[in-house]
């Protein structure tokens, strides 16, 4: 607790994803006071032609707090 799931286009290196995970983790540590070891982060690489549909379905039961140009309520 908590878990962050990041959906993105393919092509990032493992090093880039590890750096993103580290920064997301630190953000929650700073903002909420959680211990780093209590936070998990996963990545789902989704091709551009399927991205909007797959992500919209994936988050259908979640509360969307920040929309993007691609994913809207």
Backbone as CSV, one residue per row, in Angstrom:
resi,resn,N_x,N_y,N_z,CA_x,CA_y,CA_z,C_x,C_y,C_z
1,UNK,0.846,-1.170,0.000,0.000,0.000,0.000,0.883,1.221,0.000
2,UNK,0.759,2.121,-0.872,-0.060,2.136,-2.078,0.674,1.526,-3.279
3,UNK,-0.084,1.382,-4.374,0.483,0.896,-5.628,0.237,1.925,-6.722
4,UNK,1.252,2.207,-7.514,1.145,3.110,-8.662,1.309,2.277,-9.921
5,UNK,0.363,2.383,-10.836,0.432,1.688,-12.114,0.577,2.725,-13.216
6,UNK,1.636,2.622,-13.991,1.915,3.575,-15.063,1.699,2.889,-16.397
7,UNK,0.820,3.457,-17.217,0.606,2.966,-18.581,1.282,3.948,-19.520
8,UNK,2.084,3.425,-20.442,2.813,4.294,-21.348,3.119,3.558,-22.646
9,UNK,3.494,4.340,-23.651,3.895,3.743,-24.917,5.185,2.946,-24.710
10,UNK,5.401,1.897,-25.501,6.649,1.135,-25.426,7.852,1.994,-25.840
11,UNK,9.013,1.568,-25.399,10.232,2.201,-25.883,11.137,2.777,-24.817
12,UNK,10.681,2.886,-23.582,11.544,3.386,-22.522,12.505,2.281,-22.090
13,UNK,13.703,2.654,-21.753,14.670,1.673,-21.273,14.307,1.256,-19.851
14,UNK,14.858,0.131,-19.425,14.651,-0.315,-18.049,15.217,0.716,-17.072
15,UNK,16.313,1.354,-17.453,16.902,2.385,-16.602,15.968,3.577,-16.463
16,UNK,15.335,3.996,-17.547,14.398,5.121,-17.512,13.183,4.782,-16.653
17,UNK,12.670,3.559,-16.788,11.525,3.155,-15.977,11.907,3.064,-14.496
18,UNK,13.102,2.578,-14.214,13.557,2.513,-12.825,13.674,3.916,-12.235
19,UNK,14.154,4.872,-13.012,14.262,6.248,-12.540,12.881,6.859,-12.305
20,UNK,11.930,6.589,-13.198,10.562,7.078,-12.996,9.966,6.486,-11.726
21,UNK,10.147,5.188,-11.524,9.613,4.522,-10.334,10.212,5.121,-9.068
22,UNK,11.509,5.372,-9.093,12.189,5.964,-7.938,11.612,7.344,-7.615
23,UNK,11.378,8.156,-8.654,10.852,9.504,-8.438,9.385,9.474,-7.994
24,UNK,8.592,8.569,-8.545,7.204,8.432,-8.097,7.161,7.994,-6.637
25,UNK,8.012,7.047,-6.288,8.104,6.586,-4.914,8.449,7.752,-3.991
26,UNK,9.467,8.517,-4.343,9.893,9.634,-3.505,8.800,10.689,-3.378
27,UNK,8.037,10.899,-4.431,6.930,11.851,-4.390,5.927,11.462,-3.303
28,UNK,5.571,10.182,-3.228,4.620,9.739,-2.203,5.227,9.766,-0.812
29,UNK,6.505,9.492,-0.717,7.179,9.599,0.576,7.098,11.045,1.062
30,UNK,7.437,11.986,0.173,7.438,13.410,0.526,6.035,13.942,0.802
31,UNK,5.087,13.592,-0.039,3.741,14.164,0.060,2.891,13.521,1.155
32,UNK,3.100,12.235,1.394,2.192,11.514,2.289,2.862,10.901,3.510
33,UNK,4.165,10.869,3.498,4.865,10.310,4.639,4.937,8.796,4.684
34,UNK,4.586,8.126,3.594,4.683,6.669,3.559,6.141,6.240,3.520
35,UNK,6.393,5.055,3.979,7.736,4.500,3.917,8.007,4.021,2.482
36,UNK,9.201,4.264,1.956,9.507,3.850,0.580,9.240,2.375,0.315
37,UNK,9.520,1.537,1.304,9.355,0.093,1.112,7.895,-0.350,1.104
38,UNK,6.968,0.553,1.402,5.538,0.233,1.363,4.898,0.568,0.016
39,UNK,5.649,1.173,-0.880,5.114,1.653,-2.159,5.594,0.742,-3.284
40,UNK,4.658,0.300,-4.123,5.027,-0.493,-5.296,4.658,0.286,-6.562
41,UNK,5.407,0.036,-7.624,5.190,0.713,-8.902,5.290,-0.325,-10.014
42,UNK,4.315,-0.294,-10.935,4.377,-1.187,-12.092,4.219,-0.377,-13.367
43,UNK,4.667,-0.958,-14.473,4.559,-0.316,-15.781,3.865,-1.264,-16.751
44,UNK,2.964,-0.716,-17.554,2.309,-1.467,-18.629,2.572,-0.719,-19.924
45,UNK,3.300,-1.344,-20.813,3.582,-0.735,-22.108,2.463,-1.107,-23.079
46,UNK,1.827,-0.093,-23.644,0.674,-0.290,-24.521,0.932,0.459,-25.824
47,UNK,0.751,-0.213,-26.939,1.008,0.417,-28.233,0.066,1.605,-28.460
48,UNK,0.542,2.556,-29.238,-0.203,3.795,-29.475,-1.597,3.534,-30.037
49,UNK,-1.728,2.555,-30.924,-3.026,2.305,-31.552,-4.042,1.658,-30.602
50,UNK,-3.605,1.152,-29.462,-4.511,0.551,-28.478,-4.570,1.325,-27.165
51,UNK,-3.733,2.345,-27.025,-3.544,3.001,-25.744,-4.836,3.540,-25.137
52,UNK,-5.534,4.403,-25.848,-6.720,5.056,-25.273,-7.759,4.017,-24.864
53,UNK,-8.043,3.067,-25.727,-9.066,2.060,-25.427,-8.668,1.200,-24.224
54,UNK,-7.435,0.705,-24.213,-7.006,-0.173,-23.122,-6.952,0.553,-21.784
55,UNK,-6.418,1.763,-21.780,-6.311,2.498,-20.524,-7.694,2.902,-20.022
56,UNK,-8.561,3.334,-20.927,-9.921,3.712,-20.532,-10.634,2.526,-19.883
57,UNK,-10.496,1.344,-20.466,-11.103,0.143,-19.876,-10.450,-0.212,-18.544
58,UNK,-9.135,-0.092,-18.485,-8.388,-0.460,-17.281,-8.784,0.394,-16.083
59,UNK,-9.047,1.676,-16.304,-9.335,2.579,-15.186,-10.820,2.877,-15.011
60,UNK,-11.670,2.154,-15.702,-13.111,2.430,-15.678,-13.684,2.466,-14.258
61,UNK,-13.166,1.647,-13.371,-13.711,1.605,-12.015,-12.938,2.502,-11.043
62,UNK,-11.968,3.254,-11.550,-11.151,4.110,-10.704,-11.627,5.561,-10.775
63,UNK,-11.265,6.331,-9.773,-11.568,7.759,-9.768,-10.453,8.482,-10.519
64,UNK,-10.789,9.098,-11.642,-9.820,9.837,-12.444,-9.724,11.261,-11.897
65,UNK,-8.596,11.603,-11.313,-8.419,12.919,-10.705,-7.765,13.927,-11.643
66,UNK,-7.049,13.436,-12.636,-6.392,14.321,-13.579,-6.516,13.722,-14.974
67,UNK,-7.298,14.366,-15.808,-7.477,13.895,-17.185,-6.306,14.376,-18.048
68,UNK,-6.165,13.768,-19.205,-5.130,14.192,-20.165,-5.802,14.431,-21.514
69,UNK,-5.016,14.806,-22.483,-5.547,14.946,-23.836,-6.015,13.601,-24.391
70,UNK,-5.496,12.497,-23.836,-5.823,11.165,-24.324,-6.897,10.482,-23.489
71,UNK,-6.807,10.614,-22.185,-7.721,9.931,-21.272,-8.567,10.982,-20.563
72,UNK,-9.870,10.905,-20.787,-10.790,11.880,-20.208,-11.912,11.139,-19.500
73,UNK,-12.637,11.871,-18.663,-13.781,11.257,-17.985,-14.896,11.013,-18.947
